[in-house]
Amino acid sequence: MPKQRRAAARGVVAVVAYRPKRGQAAALRRLTRRHLGVLRGQDLVGAGPSLAMTAADGTVLEAFRWKSAAAMAAAHSNPVVQRLWAEYARVCDYVPLAEVKESGDLFALFTPLPLR
C-alpha cells in the first residue's frame, strides 16, 4: 500500500484545548463527555481510544483520532456537529496548546477527565 494511503487509513490525531468561560467549567466537562459520541454517531471518528484531561487552570484538553482528514473537514459542514460546537462556543474559548502552561514542560502532566 502506498505511504499516503497507509497514512490516510490511520486517520488524523487532533489535540484540542478548551478554556472554560467564567462559571462554565462543569458545562464544558459535560460537553466534552458527549463530544466523541456525537462525532462517532456521524461516522467521523473511529472506535479508537480518546483522552480528556484538565490543566491546572481548568483548561480541558481532548485528544482523539478523526477517521481521515476528509472526515475532519466534513465535520465543519455537518449540522449535528455544528450544533454541538455552537454549545462549546457558549461555554469556552479554543486556545492554542502553547497557551496551556503545562505544554511548556518536558513532561506535561494533567488530571484525567473521565469520559463516562
N, CA, C and O atoms as a Tinker XYZ file with bonds, in Angstrom:
   464  protein
     1  N      0.855000   -1.176000    0.000000    73     2
     2  CA     0.000000    0.000000    0.000000    64     1     3
     3  C      0.903000    1.242000    0.000000    63     2     4     5
     4  O      1.831000    1.317000    0.805000    81     3
     5  N      0.654000    2.206000   -0.875000    73     3     6
     6  CA     1.468000    3.417000   -0.901000    64     5     7
     7  C      1.407000    4.160000    0.436000    63     6     8     9
     8  O      0.413000    4.093000    1.158000    81     7
     9  N      2.489000    4.865000    0.741000    73     7    10
    10  CA     2.621000    5.555000    2.022000    64     9    11
    11  C      1.451000    6.506000    2.301000    63    10    12    13
    12  O      0.948000    6.530000    3.424000    81    11
    13  N      1.011000    7.282000    1.321000    73    11    14
    14  CA    -0.095000    8.222000    1.527000    64    13    15
    15  C     -1.380000    7.498000    1.895000    63    14    16    17
    16  O     -2.108000    7.957000    2.775000    81    15
    17  N     -1.677000    6.375000    1.244000    73    15    18
    18  CA    -2.899000    5.634000    1.565000    64    17    19
    19  C     -2.825000    5.022000    2.947000    63    18    20    21
    20  O     -3.833000    4.986000    3.654000    81    19
    21  N     -1.647000    4.534000    3.359000    73    19    22
    22  CA    -1.495000    3.989000    4.710000    64    21    23
    23  C     -1.746000    5.073000    5.753000    63    22    24    25
    24  O     -2.437000    4.835000    6.743000    81    23
    25  N     -1.190000    6.259000    5.535000    73    23    26
    26  CA    -1.380000    7.361000    6.480000    64    25    27
    27  C     -2.851000    7.756000    6.542000    63    26    28    29
    28  O     -3.379000    7.995000    7.627000    81    27
    29  N     -3.516000    7.827000    5.399000    73    27    30
    30  CA    -4.930000    8.193000    5.376000    64    29    31
    31  C     -5.767000    7.162000    6.114000    63    30    32    33
    32  O     -6.742000    7.516000    6.777000    81    31
    33  N     -5.398000    5.890000    6.008000    73    31    34
    34  CA    -6.155000    4.835000    6.668000    64    33    35
    35  C     -6.039000    4.933000    8.188000    63    34    36    37
    36  O     -6.936000    4.485000    8.902000    81    35
    37  N     -4.958000    5.507000    8.686000    73    35    38
    38  CA    -4.767000    5.643000   10.133000    64    37    39
    39  C     -5.502000    6.851000   10.693000    63    38    40    41
    40  O     -5.685000    6.946000   11.907000    81    39
    41  N     -5.920000    7.759000    9.855000    73    39    42
    42  CA    -6.644000    8.937000   10.329000    64    41    43
    43  C     -5.727000   10.077000   10.707000    63    42    44    45
    44  O     -4.546000   10.095000   10.363000    81    43
    45  N     -6.297000   11.027000   11.422000    73    43    46
    46  CA    -5.595000   12.232000   11.839000    64    45    47
    47  C     -5.868000   12.443000   13.323000    63    46    48    49
    48  O     -7.025000   12.459000   13.743000    81    47
    49  N     -4.827000   12.602000   14.111000    73    47    50
    50  CA    -4.998000   12.823000   15.542000    64    49    51
    51  C     -5.123000   14.321000   15.804000    63    50    52    53
    52  O     -4.328000   15.121000   15.311000    81    51
    53  N     -6.120000   14.678000   16.580000    73    51    54
    54  CA    -6.325000   16.067000   16.981000    64    53    55
    55  C     -6.131000   16.182000   18.492000    63    54    56    57
    56  O     -6.569000   15.322000   19.257000    81    55
    57  N     -5.476000   17.248000   18.900000    73    55    58
    58  CA    -5.366000   17.604000   20.311000    64    57    59
    59  C     -5.903000   19.026000   20.415000    63    58    60    61
    60  O     -5.386000   19.942000   19.776000    81    59
    61  N     -6.940000   19.202000   21.224000    73    59    62
    62  CA    -7.641000   20.482000   21.306000    64    61    63
    63  C     -7.661000   20.947000   22.758000    63    62    64    65
    64  O     -7.793000   20.139000   23.678000    81    63
    65  N     -7.529000   22.262000   22.953000    73    63    66
    66  CA    -7.598000   22.841000   24.299000    64    65    67
    67  C     -8.787000   23.793000   24.359000    63    66    68    69
    68  O     -8.941000   24.678000   23.518000    81    67
    69  N     -9.625000   23.588000   25.377000    73    67    70
    70  CA   -10.824000   24.404000   25.585000    64    69    71
    71  C    -10.698000   25.110000   26.940000    63    70    72    73
    72  O    -10.625000   24.438000   27.969000    81    71
    73  N    -10.671000   26.422000   26.965000    73    71    74
    74  CA   -10.611000   27.161000   28.229000    64    73    75
    75  C    -12.026000   27.598000   28.592000    63    74    76    77
    76  O    -12.655000   28.344000   27.842000    81    75
    77  N    -12.538000   27.134000   29.750000    73    75    78
    78  CA   -13.924000   27.463000   30.103000    64    77    79
    79  C    -14.112000   28.954000   30.371000    63    78    80    81
    80  O    -13.239000   29.609000   30.940000    81    79
    81  N    -15.242000   29.470000   29.962000    73    79    82
    82  CA   -15.620000   30.832000   30.316000    64    81    83
    83  C    -16.036000   30.831000   31.787000    63    82    84    85
    84  O    -16.341000   29.780000   32.351000    81    83
    85  N    -16.046000   31.996000   32.391000    73    83    86
    86  CA   -16.363000   32.119000   33.818000    64    85    87
    87  C    -17.671000   31.386000   34.149000    63    86    88    89
    88  O    -18.710000   31.621000   33.532000    81    87
    89  N    -17.584000   30.497000   35.137000    73    87    90
    90  CA   -18.761000   29.772000   35.591000    64    89    91
    91  C    -19.213000   28.632000   34.695000    63    90    92    93
    92  O    -20.275000   28.057000   34.930000    81    91
    93  N    -18.431000   28.287000   33.666000    73    91    94
    94  CA   -18.858000   27.279000   32.685000    64    93    95
    95  C    -18.036000   25.990000   32.724000    63    94    96    97
    96  O    -18.161000   25.160000   31.823000    81    95
    97  N    -17.202000   25.805000   33.746000    73    95    98
    98  CA   -16.329000   24.625000   33.790000    64    97    99
    99  C    -17.128000   23.319000   33.785000    63    98   100   101
   100  O    -16.781000   22.390000   33.056000    81    99
   101  N    -18.176000   23.239000   34.576000    73    99   102
   102  CA   -18.968000   21.999000   34.639000    64   101   103
   103  C    -19.665000   21.743000   33.306000    63   102   104   105
   104  O    -19.722000   20.601000   32.849000    81   103
   105  N    -20.193000   22.789000   32.680000    73   103   106
   106  CA   -20.851000   22.628000   31.373000    64   105   107
   107  C    -19.847000   22.156000   30.331000    63   106   108   109
   108  O    -20.177000   21.326000   29.483000    81   107
   109  N    -18.630000   22.675000   30.387000    73   107   110
   110  CA   -17.593000   22.248000   29.440000    64   109   111
   111  C    -17.249000   20.774000   29.638000    63   110   112   113
   112  O    -17.106000   20.040000   28.661000    81   111
   113  N    -17.118000   20.343000   30.859000    73   111   114
   114  CA   -16.827000   18.924000   31.109000    64   113   115
   115  C    -17.958000   18.039000   30.581000    63   114   116   117
   116  O    -17.698000   16.990000   29.993000    81   115
   117  N    -19.217000   18.457000   30.788000    73   115   118
   118  CA   -20.353000   17.665000   30.274000    64   117   119
   119  C    -20.305000   17.582000   28.745000    63   118   120   121
   120  O    -20.515000   16.510000   28.179000    81   119
   121  N    -20.033000   18.692000   28.082000    73   119   122
   122  CA   -19.945000   18.683000   26.609000    64   121   123
   123  C    -18.824000   17.774000   26.131000    63   122   124   125
   124  O    -18.985000   17.032000   25.162000    81   123
   125  N    -17.699000   17.836000   26.808000    73   123   126
   126  CA   -16.555000   17.022000   26.405000    64   125   127
   127  C    -16.876000   15.538000   26.535000    63   126   128   129
   128  O    -16.410000   14.729000   25.733000    81   127
   129  N    -17.656000   15.183000   27.521000    73   127   130
   130  CA   -18.063000   13.782000   27.663000    64   129   131
   131  C    -18.976000   13.346000   26.521000    63   130   132   133
   132  O    -19.002000   12.162000   26.184000    81   131
   133  N    -19.718000   14.258000   25.923000    73   131   134
   134  CA   -20.638000   13.947000   24.802000    64   133   135
   135  C    -19.950000   14.018000   23.442000    63   134   136   137
   136  O    -20.389000   13.361000   22.498000    81   135
   137  N    -18.902000   14.788000   23.329000    73   135   138
   138  CA   -18.303000   15.152000   22.058000    64   137   139
   139  C    -18.003000   13.954000   21.155000    63   138   140   141
   140  O    -18.454000   13.906000   20.010000    81   139
   141  N    -17.240000   12.986000   21.677000    73   139   142
   142  CA   -16.851000   11.856000   20.834000    64   141   143
   143  C    -18.031000   11.007000   20.420000    63   142   144   145
   144  O    -18.040000   10.459000   19.319000    81   143
   145  N    -19.027000   10.887000   21.279000    73   143   146
   146  CA   -20.225000   10.135000   20.905000    64   145   147
   147  C    -20.938000   10.766000   19.724000    63   146   148   149
   148  O    -21.418000   10.070000   18.830000    81   147
   149  N    -21.002000   12.084000   19.726000    73   147   150
   150  CA   -21.632000   12.787000   18.597000    64   149   151
   151  C    -20.819000   12.566000   17.327000    63   150   152   153
   152  O    -21.377000   12.258000   16.274000    81   151
   153  N    -19.499000   12.724000   17.426000    73   151   154
   154  CA   -18.652000   12.531000   16.240000    64   153   155
   155  C    -18.725000   11.087000   15.739000    63   154   156   157
   156  O    -18.741000   10.847000   14.532000    81   155
   157  N    -18.767000   10.135000   16.659000    73   155   158
   158  CA   -18.905000    8.724000   16.251000    64   157   159
   159  C    -20.251000    8.485000   15.597000    63   158   160   161
   160  O    -20.345000    7.757000   14.609000    81   159
   161  N    -21.288000    9.092000   16.140000    73   159   162
   162  CA   -22.621000    8.946000   15.576000    64   161   163
   163  C    -22.725000    9.485000   14.155000    63   162   164   165
   164  O    -23.586000    9.061000   13.385000    81   163
   165  N    -21.855000   10.410000   13.816000    73   163   166
   166  CA   -21.830000   10.975000   12.461000    64   165   167
   167  C    -20.774000   10.276000   11.595000    63   166   168   169
   168  O    -20.507000   10.706000   10.472000    81   167
   169  N    -20.173000    9.197000   12.120000    73   167   170
   170  CA   -19.174000    8.386000   11.417000    64   169   171
   171  C    -17.941000    9.203000   11.022000    63   170   172   173
   172  O    -17.389000    9.025000    9.936000    81   171
   173  N    -17.519000   10.098000   11.916000    73   171   174
   174  CA   -16.357000   10.944000   11.640000    64   173   175
   175  C    -15.113000   10.498000   12.387000    63   174   176   177
   176  O    -13.996000   10.808000   11.972000    81   175
   177  N    -15.293000    9.779000   13.478000    73   175   178
   178  CA   -14.173000    9.224000   14.233000    64   177   179
   179  C    -14.427000    7.743000   14.431000    63   178   180   181
   180  O    -15.569000    7.285000   14.420000    81   179
   181  N    -13.355000    7.008000   14.612000    73   179   182
   182  CA   -13.480000    5.575000   14.813000    64   181   183
   183  C    -13.676000    5.243000   16.283000    63   182   184   185
   184  O    -13.853000    6.129000   17.118000    81   183
   185  N    -13.643000    3.973000   16.578000    73   183   186
   186  CA   -13.860000    3.490000   17.939000    64   185   187
   187  C    -12.579000    3.502000   18.755000    63   186   188   189
   188  O    -12.578000    3.040000   19.896000    81   187
   189  N    -11.504000    4.011000   18.208000    73   187   190
   190  CA   -10.222000    4.019000   18.901000    64   189   191
   191  C    -10.248000    4.840000   20.178000    63   190   192   193
   192  O    -11.237000    5.508000   20.479000    81   191
   193  N     -9.166000    4.785000   20.918000    73   191   194
   194  CA    -9.111000    5.478000   22.206000    64   193   195
   195  C     -9.105000    6.993000   22.047000    63   194   196   197
   196  O     -8.683000    7.534000   21.024000    81   195
   197  N     -9.581000    7.649000   23.077000    73   195   198
   198  CA    -9.514000    9.098000   23.156000    64   197   199
   199  C     -9.171000    9.448000   24.592000    63   198   200   201
   200  O     -9.366000    8.641000   25.500000    81   199
   201  N     -8.667000   10.633000   24.789000    73   199   202
   202  CA    -8.298000   11.091000   26.119000    64   201   203
   203  C     -8.872000   12.469000   26.363000    63   202   204   205
   204  O     -8.957000   13.288000   25.448000    81   203
   205  N     -9.261000   12.720000   27.586000    73   203   206
   206  CA    -9.641000   14.061000   28.005000    64   205   207
   207  C     -8.951000   14.306000   29.332000    63   206   208   209
   208  O     -8.817000   13.397000   30.151000    81   207
   209  N     -8.516000   15.536000   29.540000    73   207   210
   210  CA    -7.765000   15.876000   30.736000    64   209   211
   211  C     -7.943000   17.348000   31.051000    63   210   212   213
   212  O     -8.399000   18.130000   30.216000    81   211
   213  N     -7.577000   17.712000   32.272000    73   211   214
   214  CA    -7.729000   19.091000   32.715000    64   213   215
   215  C     -6.377000   19.625000   33.163000    63   214   216   217
   216  O     -5.636000   18.949000   33.876000    81   215
   217  N     -6.065000   20.846000   32.738000    73   215   218
   218  CA    -4.856000   21.545000   33.169000    64   217   219
   219  C     -5.117000   22.210000   34.519000    63   218   220   221
   220  O     -6.261000   22.301000   34.964000    81   219
   221  N     -4.070000   22.664000   35.154000    73   219   222
   222  CA    -4.204000   23.290000   36.471000    64   221   223
   223  C     -5.120000   24.504000   36.446000    63   222   224   225
   224  O     -5.793000   24.781000   37.438000    81   223
   225  N     -5.161000   25.239000   35.330000    73   223   226
   226  CA    -6.008000   26.437000   35.255000    64   225   227
   227  C     -7.446000   26.135000   34.838000    63   226   228   229
   228  O     -8.239000   27.055000   34.639000    81   227
   229  N     -7.789000   24.842000   34.703000    73   227   230
   230  CA    -9.147000   24.452000   34.334000    64   229   231
   231  C     -9.357000   24.210000   32.857000    63   230   232   233
   232  O    -10.430000   23.765000   32.450000    81   231
   233  N     -8.344000   24.499000   32.040000    73   231   234
   234  CA    -8.451000   24.230000   30.609000    64   233   235
   235  C     -8.621000   22.730000   30.395000    63   234   236   237
   236  O     -7.905000   21.927000   30.994000    81   235
   237  N     -9.566000   22.357000   29.544000    73   235   238
   238  CA    -9.811000   20.956000   29.216000    64   237   239
   239  C     -9.110000   20.660000   27.899000    63   238   240   241
   240  O     -9.240000   21.412000   26.933000    81   239
   241  N     -8.370000   19.567000   27.867000    73   239   242
   242  CA    -7.709000   19.115000   26.645000    64   241   243
   243  C     -8.322000   17.794000   26.230000    63   242   244   245
   244  O     -8.689000   16.969000   27.067000    81   243
   245  N     -8.425000   17.607000   24.932000    73   243   246
   246  CA    -9.006000   16.380000   24.388000    64   245   247
   247  C     -8.121000   15.916000   23.243000    63   246   248   249
   248  O     -7.690000   16.719000   22.416000    81   247
   249  N     -7.853000   14.622000   23.199000    73   247   250
   250  CA    -7.080000   14.027000   22.105000    64   249   251
   251  C     -7.874000   12.854000   21.552000    63   250   252   253
   252  O     -8.305000   11.969000   22.291000    81   251
   253  N     -8.058000   12.866000   20.231000    73   251   254
   254  CA    -8.816000   11.797000   19.587000    64   253   255
   255  C     -8.398000   11.700000   18.127000    63   254   256   257
   256  O     -7.693000   12.565000   17.607000    81   255
   257  N     -8.849000   10.628000   17.476000    73   255   258
   258  CA    -8.465000   10.405000   16.084000    64   257   259
   259  C     -9.659000   10.500000   15.155000    63   258   260   261
   260  O    -10.618000    9.736000   15.269000    81   259
   261  N     -9.585000   11.462000   14.220000    73   259   262
   262  CA   -10.561000   11.533000   13.130000    64   261   263
   263  C    -10.317000   10.345000   12.209000    63   262   264   265
   264  O     -9.191000    9.856000   12.122000    81   263
   265  N    -11.347000    9.878000   11.526000    73   263   266
   266  CA   -11.179000    8.781000   10.563000    64   265   267
   267  C    -10.222000    9.176000    9.448000    63   266   268   269
   268  O     -9.454000    8.348000    8.959000    81   267
   269  N    -10.269000   10.437000    9.050000    73   267   270
   270  CA    -9.416000   10.925000    7.956000    64   269   271
   271  C     -9.451000   12.453000    7.964000    63   270   272   273
   272  O    -10.253000   13.069000    8.666000    81   271
   273  N     -8.573000   13.039000    7.177000    73   271   274
   274  CA    -8.613000   14.491000    7.013000    64   273   275
   275  C     -9.934000   14.908000    6.369000    63   274   276   277
   276  O    -10.468000   15.974000    6.675000    81   275
   277  N    -10.458000   14.068000    5.476000    73   275   278
   278  CA   -11.739000   14.373000    4.835000    64   277   279
   279  C    -12.873000   14.353000    5.862000    63   278   280   281
   280  O    -13.776000   15.187000    5.797000    81   279
   281  N    -12.837000   13.415000    6.806000    73   279   282
   282  CA   -13.862000   13.361000    7.853000    64   281   283
   283  C    -13.783000   14.608000    8.729000    63   282   284   285
   284  O    -14.809000   15.176000    9.105000    81   283
   285  N    -12.570000   15.028000    9.048000    73   283   286
   286  CA   -12.395000   16.235000    9.841000    64   285   287
   287  C    -12.975000   17.441000    9.101000    63   286   288   289
   288  O    -13.664000   18.267000    9.701000    81   287
   289  N    -12.701000   17.541000    7.820000    73   287   290
   290  CA   -13.236000   18.642000    7.019000    64   289   291
   291  C    -14.764000   18.563000    6.937000    63   290   292   293
   292  O    -15.437000   19.593000    6.980000    81   291
   293  N    -15.314000   17.356000    6.820000    73   291   294
   294  CA   -16.765000   17.184000    6.718000    64   293   295
   295  C    -17.478000   17.656000    7.983000    63   294   296   297
   296  O    -18.622000   18.106000    7.915000    81   295
   297  N    -16.824000   17.561000    9.125000    73   295   298
   298  CA   -17.436000   17.998000   10.381000    64   297   299
   299  C    -17.806000   19.478000   10.335000    63   298   300   301
   300  O    -18.752000   19.910000   10.992000    81   299
   301  N    -17.062000   20.238000    9.564000    73   299   302
   302  CA   -17.285000   21.685000    9.506000    64   301   303
   303  C    -18.543000   22.072000    8.720000    63   302   304   305
   304  O    -18.952000   23.232000    8.733000    81   303
   305  N    -19.148000   21.105000    8.043000    73   303   306
   306  CA   -20.421000   21.382000    7.360000    64   305   307
   307  C    -21.534000   20.443000    7.830000    63   306   308   309
   308  O    -22.622000   20.430000    7.254000    81   307
   309  N    -21.268000   19.672000    8.857000    73   307   310
   310  CA   -22.244000   18.739000    9.392000    64   309   311
   311  C    -23.126000   19.472000   10.413000    63   310   312   313
   312  O    -22.611000   19.970000   11.414000    81   311
   313  N    -24.445000   19.549000   10.182000    73   311   314
   314  CA   -25.302000   20.325000   11.087000    64   313   315
   315  C    -25.346000   19.800000   12.517000    63   314   316   317
   316  O    -25.471000   20.591000   13.452000    81   315
   317  N    -25.247000   18.498000   12.708000    73   315   318
   318  CA   -25.256000   17.933000   14.064000    64   317   319
   319  C    -24.004000   18.371000   14.809000    63   318   320   321
   320  O    -24.078000   18.800000   15.961000    81   319
   321  N    -22.865000   18.264000   14.156000    73   319   322
   322  CA   -21.597000   18.665000   14.770000    64   321   323
   323  C    -21.583000   20.175000   14.995000    63   322   324   325
   324  O    -21.114000   20.644000   16.032000    81   323
   325  N    -22.088000   20.926000   14.043000    73   323   326
   326  CA   -22.102000   22.382000   14.186000    64   325   327
   327  C    -22.936000   22.830000   15.381000    63   326   328   329
   328  O    -22.573000   23.794000   16.056000    81   327
   329  N    -24.052000   22.145000   15.656000    73   327   330
   330  CA   -24.857000   22.485000   16.837000    64   329   331
   331  C    -24.068000   22.238000   18.130000    63   330   332   333
   332  O    -24.104000   23.049000   19.055000    81   331
   333  N    -23.359000   21.110000   18.177000    73   331   334
   334  CA   -22.558000   20.803000   19.359000    64   333   335
   335  C    -21.441000   21.830000   19.511000    63   334   336   337
   336  O    -21.193000   22.318000   20.614000    81   335
   337  N    -20.775000   22.157000   18.426000    73   335   338
   338  CA   -19.686000   23.131000   18.507000    64   337   339
   339  C    -20.202000   24.515000   18.883000    63   338   340   341
   340  O    -19.465000   25.291000   19.491000    81   339
   341  N    -21.427000   24.842000   18.546000    73   339   342
   342  CA   -22.021000   26.115000   18.978000    64   341   343
   343  C    -22.197000   26.112000   20.503000    63   342   344   345
   344  O    -22.028000   27.143000   21.154000    81   343
   345  N    -22.536000   24.949000   21.062000    73   343   346
   346  CA   -22.621000   24.839000   22.521000    64   345   347
   347  C    -21.244000   25.071000   23.138000    63   346   348   349
   348  O    -21.123000   25.759000   24.152000    81   347
   349  N    -20.204000   24.495000   22.526000    73   347   350
   350  CA   -18.836000   24.731000   23.007000    64   349   351
   351  C    -18.530000   26.229000   22.994000    63   350   352   353
   352  O    -17.971000   26.751000   23.959000    81   351
   353  N    -18.884000   26.915000   21.928000    73   351   354
   354  CA   -18.584000   28.348000   21.803000    64   353   355
   355  C    -19.240000   29.158000   22.922000    63   354   356   357
   356  O    -18.719000   30.199000   23.323000    81   355
   357  N    -20.371000   28.687000   23.422000    73   355   358
   358  CA   -21.043000   29.399000   24.513000    64   357   359
   359  C    -20.330000   29.212000   25.851000    63   358   360   361
   360  O    -20.409000   30.083000   26.717000    81   359
   361  N    -19.635000   28.087000   26.031000    73   359   362
   362  CA   -19.059000   27.794000   27.345000    64   361   363
   363  C    -17.541000   27.871000   27.415000    63   362   364   365
   364  O    -16.977000   27.818000   28.508000    81   363
   365  N    -16.864000   27.995000   26.271000    73   363   366
   366  CA   -15.401000   28.004000   26.314000    64   365   367
   367  C    -14.805000   28.782000   25.146000    63   366   368   369
   368  O    -15.490000   29.152000   24.193000    81   367
   369  N    -13.512000   29.011000   25.262000    73   367   370
   370  CA   -12.716000   29.552000   24.164000    64   369   371
   371  C    -11.723000   28.473000   23.760000    63   370   372   373
   372  O    -11.144000   27.808000   24.619000    81   371
   373  N    -11.523000   28.296000   22.466000    73   371   374
   374  CA   -10.497000   27.386000   21.982000    64   373   375
   375  C     -9.169000   28.122000   22.110000    63   374   376   377
   376  O     -9.058000   29.278000   21.701000    81   375
   377  N     -8.166000   27.465000   22.673000    73   375   378
   378  CA    -6.868000   28.115000   22.841000    64   377   379
   379  C     -5.778000   27.241000   22.235000    63   378   380   381
   380  O     -5.891000   26.015000   22.253000    81   379
   381  N     -4.720000   27.856000   21.697000    73   379   382
   382  CA    -3.593000   27.063000   21.185000    64   381   383
   383  C     -2.943000   26.281000   22.328000    63   382   384   385
   384  O     -2.906000   26.746000   23.467000    81   383
   385  N     -2.439000   25.107000   22.017000    73   383   386
   386  CA    -1.767000   24.303000   23.048000    64   385   387
   387  C     -0.647000   25.082000   23.722000    63   386   388   389
   388  O     -0.403000   24.905000   24.915000    81   387
   389  N      0.035000   25.937000   22.974000    73   387   390
   390  CA     1.142000   26.717000   23.531000    64   389   391
   391  C      0.689000   27.633000   24.661000    63   390   392   393
   392  O      1.514000   28.048000   25.474000    81   391
   393  N     -0.605000   27.959000   24.735000    73   391   394
   394  CA    -1.110000   28.810000   25.810000    64   393   395
   395  C     -1.446000   28.025000   27.080000    63   394   396   397
   396  O     -1.768000   28.619000   28.110000    81   395
   397  N     -1.372000   26.708000   27.010000    73   395   398
   398  CA    -1.595000   25.876000   28.195000    64   397   399
   399  C     -0.242000   25.735000   28.883000    63   398   400   401
   400  O      0.688000   25.154000   28.323000    81   399
   401  N     -0.134000   26.270000   30.098000    73   399   402
   402  CA     1.154000   26.349000   30.799000    64   401   403
   403  C      1.921000   25.026000   30.766000    63   402   404   405
   404  O      3.121000   25.003000   30.494000    81   403
   405  N      1.232000   23.947000   31.039000    73   403   406
   406  CA     1.897000   22.641000   31.116000    64   405   407
   407  C      2.550000   22.224000   29.797000    63   406   408   409
   408  O      3.476000   21.413000   29.798000    81   407
   409  N      2.084000   22.764000   28.684000    73   407   410
   410  CA     2.644000   22.351000   27.397000    64   409   411
   411  C      4.107000   22.749000   27.254000    63   410   412   413
   412  O      4.804000   22.222000   26.387000    81   411
   413  N      4.582000   23.664000   28.086000    73   411   414
   414  CA     5.988000   24.054000   28.057000    64   413   415
   415  C      6.877000   23.150000   28.894000    63   414   416   417
   416  O      8.101000   23.280000   28.858000    81   415
   417  N      6.283000   22.244000   29.640000    73   415   418
   418  CA     7.054000   21.327000   30.485000    64   417   419
   419  C      7.532000   20.132000   29.676000    63   418   420   421
   420  O      6.857000   19.703000   28.740000    81   419
   421  N      8.680000   19.598000   30.027000    73   419   422
   422  CA     9.203000   18.421000   29.336000    64   421   423
   423  C      8.210000   17.264000   29.425000    63   422   424   425
   424  O      7.977000   16.565000   28.439000    81   423
   425  N      7.635000   17.065000   30.591000    73   423   426
   426  CA     6.566000   16.083000   30.784000    64   425   427
   427  C      5.337000   16.861000   31.217000    63   426   428   429
   428  O      5.218000   17.244000   32.380000    81   427
   429  N      4.429000   17.093000   30.292000    73   427   430
   430  CA     3.222000   17.854000   30.593000    64   429   431
   431  C      2.255000   16.949000   31.353000    63   430   432   433
   432  O      1.806000   15.930000   30.826000    81   431
   433  N      1.941000   17.320000   32.578000    73   431   434
   434  CA     1.093000   16.496000   33.427000    64   433   435
   435  C     -0.279000   17.149000   33.594000    63   434   436   437
   436  O     -0.383000   18.348000   33.856000    81   435
   437  N     -1.333000   16.336000   33.437000    73   435   438
   438  CA    -2.700000   16.807000   33.517000    64   437   439
   439  C     -3.505000   15.862000   34.385000    63   438   440   441
   440  O     -3.076000   14.740000   34.656000    81   439
   441  N     -4.677000   16.314000   34.824000    73   439   442
   442  CA    -5.594000   15.482000   35.593000    64   441   443
   443  C     -6.552000   14.805000   34.616000    63   442   444   445
   444  O     -7.191000   15.484000   33.813000    81   443
   445  N     -6.661000   13.465000   34.673000    73   443   446
   446  CA    -7.585000   12.783000   33.758000    64   445   447
   447  C     -9.016000   13.249000   33.952000    63   446   448   449
   448  O     -9.453000   13.486000   35.078000    81   447
   449  N     -9.736000   13.379000   32.860000    73   447   450
   450  CA   -11.157000   13.711000   32.873000    64   449   451
   451  C    -11.885000   12.490000   32.317000    63   450   452   453
   452  O    -11.845000   12.247000   31.111000    81   451
   453  N    -12.551000   11.720000   33.180000    73   451   454
   454  CA   -13.250000   10.523000   32.692000    64   453   455
   455  C    -14.289000   10.899000   31.640000    63   454   456   457
   456  O    -15.015000   11.882000   31.793000    81   455
   457  N    -14.351000   10.120000   30.588000    73   455   458
   458  CA   -15.294000   10.376000   29.510000    64   457   459
   459  C    -16.615000    9.639000   29.698000    63   458   460   461
   460  O    -17.485000    9.734000   28.832000    81   459
   461  N    -16.793000    8.928000   30.763000    73   459   462
   462  CA   -18.045000    8.207000   31.048000    64   461   463
   463  C    -18.621000    8.653000   32.346000    63   462   464
   464  O    -19.672000    8.162000   32.757000    81   463
